[in-house]
Amino acid sequence: MFWPYIRDAETSPVPGPRRASRPGAPHRRAREGRRQWNVSYDGVNHERMVHLRHDKIAGIAKDIPLLEVNDETGDAQLLLVSWGSTYAAVAAGVKRIRARGMKAAHAHLRYLNPFPSNLGEVLGRYSQILVPEVNMGQLSRILRSEFLVDAQSLSKMQGVPFRVMEIEAAITTILGGKS
């Protein structure tokens, strides 16, 4: 008999994912309504399930590659953290700044929940962090609260991507150069 609510402790931590079944398999009928289970409204059970879901997501971090930082000299004080569509403009802006003799590093996040396991260590290496976002700065607020760093937001909410010159100007302002 197939019991869809039984967890597999061998494949994942605390206490593991539920087993999957192939759609249409004879034993899948239990999921398709032949059997009825009562929904639990017990508060203690609900809290346990919330913790299980949290731990399941946190466990994914071990399979996420470590965050790579593009820091040519290794002594930049400013780190730009990009994600999503901001990658190209940030990478080009950092490249232009370096051509002018200024130092900036760049890290691009591909995973947001959970974050790469070394993100806190990477952020801690830089005294200034700039997060260009095509929104109201949600990622910078998350980085500030999760890692207790002074991540500054560069927000743009006009429905168009950043231009390289906008990123370059922001970096120049932070580093104290002339734009």
C-alpha positions in Angstrom: 0.0 0.0 0.0 1.2 3.5 -0.8 1.1 6.0 2.0 1.8 9.5 0.6 2.3 11.1 4.0 5.2 8.8 5.0 8.5 10.7 4.9 11.8 9.2 3.6 14.4 9.7 6.3 17.2 8.4 4.0 17.0 11.1 1.4 16.8 14.3 3.4 17.3 15.7 6.9 14.6 16.2 9.5 12.7 14.0 8.8 12.9 14.0 5.0 10.6 14.6 2.0 7.5 12.7 1.2 7.8 10.0 -1.4 6.6 10.8 -4.9 4.5 8.6 -7.0 4.1 8.5 -10.8 0.8 10.0 -11.9 -1.7 7.4 -12.9 0.0 4.6 -10.9 -2.4 2.2 -9.3 -1.2 3.0 -5.8 -1.7 6.7 -6.5 -5.4 6.4 -6.0 -4.9 7.2 -2.3 -4.0 10.7 -3.4 -6.8 11.0 -5.9 -9.6 10.8 -3.4 -10.2 7.1 -2.7 -9.0 7.6 0.8 -9.9 10.5 3.0 -7.6 12.1 5.6 -8.7 14.6 8.2 -7.0 18.0 8.2 -5.3 18.7 11.5 -6.0 22.1 13.1 -3.9 21.3 16.1 -1.6 24.3 16.9 1.4 22.2 18.0 1.2 20.1 14.8 0.9 23.3 12.7 4.1 24.7 14.3 5.9 21.4 13.8 4.9 21.5 10.1 6.1 25.1 9.7 9.5 24.1 11.2 9.7 21.1 8.9 9.1 23.3 5.8 11.7 25.8 7.0 14.3 23.1 7.6 13.5 21.5 4.2 14.2 24.8 2.4 17.3 25.5 4.6 18.6 22.0 3.7 18.7 23.0 0.0 21.6 25.3 0.7 24.1 22.5 0.8 23.3 21.8 -2.9 23.6 25.4 -4.0 27.0 26.4 -5.4 29.0 28.9 -3.3 28.7 32.5 -4.3 31.6 33.6 -6.6 33.0 37.2 -6.4 34.6 39.0 -9.3 37.2 41.0 -7.4 40.3 41.3 -9.6 42.7 42.8 -7.0 41.1 41.2 -3.9 41.2 44.5 -2.0 38.1 46.3 -3.2 36.1 48.0 -0.5 32.8 48.2 -2.5 30.8 45.1 -3.4 28.0 45.3 -5.9 25.4 42.5 -5.4 23.2 41.9 -8.5 20.5 39.5 -9.1 18.1 38.8 -12.0 18.2 41.3 -14.9 20.7 43.6 -13.3 23.6 41.3 -14.0 24.8 42.7 -17.4 24.6 46.4 -16.4 26.4 45.8 -13.1 29.1 43.7 -14.7 29.7 46.3 -17.4 29.6 49.2 -14.8 32.2 47.4 -12.6 34.4 46.8 -15.7 34.3 50.5 -16.6 35.1 51.6 -13.1 38.1 49.3 -13.0 39.3 50.7 -16.4 39.4 54.1 -14.6 41.6 52.7 -11.9 38.9 52.4 -9.2 38.3 49.2 -7.2 34.9 47.5 -7.0 33.9 43.8 -6.8 30.8 42.1 -8.1 28.8 39.1 -7.0 25.7 37.9 -8.8 23.0 36.0 -6.8 21.3 33.2 -8.7 19.7 31.7 -5.6 17.6 33.8 -3.2 15.9 31.2 -1.0 17.9 29.9 0.5 21.0 32.0 -0.2 24.3 30.4 -1.0 25.9 29.3 2.3 28.9 31.6 2.0 26.9 34.8 1.4 27.4 36.1 4.9 31.2 35.6 4.7 31.3 37.3 1.3 29.4 40.3 2.5 31.5 40.6 5.6 34.7 41.1 3.5 33.5 44.5 2.2 32.9 47.8 4.0 30.4 49.0 1.4 27.7 47.1 -0.4 25.5 48.4 -3.2 22.5 46.4 -4.4 21.1 47.7 -7.7 17.5 46.5 -8.0 14.7 47.0 -10.5 12.2 47.3 -7.6 11.9 49.1 -4.2 15.0 47.6 -2.7 13.6 44.4 -1.2 16.9 42.4 -1.5 19.0 45.1 0.1 16.5 45.1 3.1 16.8 41.3 3.3 20.6 41.4 3.2 20.6 44.1 6.0 18.3 42.1 8.2 19.7 38.6 7.6 23.5 39.5 7.7 23.5 42.8 9.6 25.4 44.6 6.9 24.9 48.2 5.6 23.7 47.2 2.1 22.7 50.3 0.2 19.9 50.1 -2.4 20.0 51.6 -5.8 16.4 51.3 -6.9 14.9 51.8 -10.3 11.1 51.3 -10.7 10.4 52.6 -14.2 9.9 49.3 -15.9 13.2 49.5 -17.8 16.6 48.0 -16.9 19.5 49.9 -15.6 21.9 51.5 -18.1 25.6 50.9 -17.6 26.2 54.6 -17.1 23.7 54.7 -14.2 25.6 51.9 -12.4 29.0 53.6 -13.2 27.7 56.9 -11.8 26.5 55.3 -8.6 29.8 53.5 -8.1 31.8 56.7 -8.8 29.7 58.6 -6.2 30.2 56.0 -3.5 33.9 55.7 -4.2 34.3 59.5 -4.1 35.4 60.0 -7.7 34.1 62.4 -10.3 31.4 61.1 -12.7 
